[in-house]
Amino acid sequence: MKFRKKPVVIEAKRWVGVNWNEIRAFMGDTNAKIVNRRIRIMTLEGAMYADENDWIIKGIAGEFYPCKPDIFDATYEVEPE
């Protein structure tokens, strides 16, 4: 069997190494924190890390997780407003 991912509009912010306040405002009151220039994000699967230039995605259930730029670019496109 083959499956197609349902079209879902997501919110995301890119961690560029100097925008912690923007990331923190986006993520709200979570267990995310900076560890050696990476953001540690507590996900449903445990701790994951966003390196500089990674995207941080807000999932459909309000959870957050990091995504590498190449995977993000292959998976998502800008939603027209």
Secondary structure as the mmCIF struct_conf table of DSSP 4:
data_model
#
loop_
_struct_conf.conf_type_id
_struct_conf.id
_struct_conf.beg_label_comp_id
_struct_conf.beg_label_asym_id
_struct_conf.beg_label_seq_id
_struct_conf.end_label_comp_id
_struct_conf.end_label_asym_id
_struct_conf.end_label_seq_id
HELX_LH_PP_P HELX_LH_PP_P1 LYS A 5 PRO A 7
STRN STRN1 GLU A 11 ARG A 14
BEND BEND1 GLY A 17 VAL A 18
HELX_RH_AL_P HELX_RH_AL_P1 TRP A 20 MET A 27
BEND BEND2 ASP A 29 ASN A 31
STRN STRN2 LYS A 33 VAL A 35
TURN_TY1_P TURN_TY1_P1 ASN A 36 ARG A 37
STRN STRN3 ARG A 38 THR A 43
TURN_TY1_P TURN_TY1_P2 LEU A 44 GLU A 45
STRN STRN4 GLY A 46 ALA A 50
HELX_LH_PP_P HELX_LH_PP_P2 ASP A 51 ASP A 51
TURN_TY1_P TURN_TY1_P3 GLU A 52 ASN A 53
STRN STRN5 TRP A 55 LYS A 58
TURN_TY1_P TURN_TY1_P4 ILE A 60 ALA A 61
BEND BEND3 GLY A 62 GLY A 62
STRN STRN6 PHE A 64 CYS A 67
HELX_RH_AL_P HELX_RH_AL_P2 PRO A 69 THR A 75
HELX_LH_PP_P HELX_LH_PP_P3 VAL A 78 PRO A 80
#
